[in-house]
Amino acid sequence: MANSKIKVTFLHPRTSDTFPVELGAGTTGQKALDELVKANFIEASNGAMTYALHLQRTNTALPLAAPLAASGAEDGDKIGITETSKGAGA
């Protein structure tokens, strides 16, 4: 089971583009985002903007530090990417 993989589709935060991937059991939300940046699917986050992930099937947020599979993502799921803006305060 440690080597099991799941196939999910990431949904672009601003367009209707999708990005199907196969994730390892230990892939965290942050690692997935890093790979999506490397693949030029999304822009790198910066000081004013970060990303959040949510599981479409359950309409729940996925933590970036935990493995997506352990957080409830299953084979065939769609994972939405949301851009979040940081406030101007320090």
Protein Blocks (a to p, Z undefined) as FASTA:
>chain_A
ZZpccddddddfkbmcdcdddddfklcfklmmmmmmmnomaccddfkbccddddfklopa
cdfkbcfklnopaehiacddddddddfbZZ
